Amino acid sequence: MRRIMMVVLLGGALVLGVPGAASASWCVKPDPRPCHGVKRCTFGGDPDAMYVTVKAASRKLALQRADKVVRNLRAAHVKPRIVDVIARVGKRQVRAKTYRLPGKHWRYSYAKNCWVVR
């Protein structure tokens, strides 16, 4: 009787989607910081593939800020897999480049329903 009750309770927990203790321990909260120390910088997307936009008054300053963003991301311990960096002077775009960064990346696990490092 106890075994049957245990099977029914575990089956109900699986149907309701209650996570187990082991699956919650591998989840991470992504914290990308591409704009750390860079003025007029915005970023978006998800931690796996993100975009960063920097703005400046001159072409030289916009390219310097874009390079600083890339240095920030390369120095990170865990980084996005793909990053699009867009540098703008006013409304004009002076650089739009996609970087594929090597190393550990964030990846979304649909089985655990959270972000994991791979």
Buried (B, 14 or more C-beta within 10 A) or exposed (E): EEEEEEEEEEEEEEEEEEEEEEBEEEBEEBEBEBBEEBEBBEBEBEBBBBBBBBBBEEBEBBBBBBBBBBEBBEEBEBBBBBBBBBBBBEEEEBBEEEBEBEEEBBEEEEEBEBBBEE
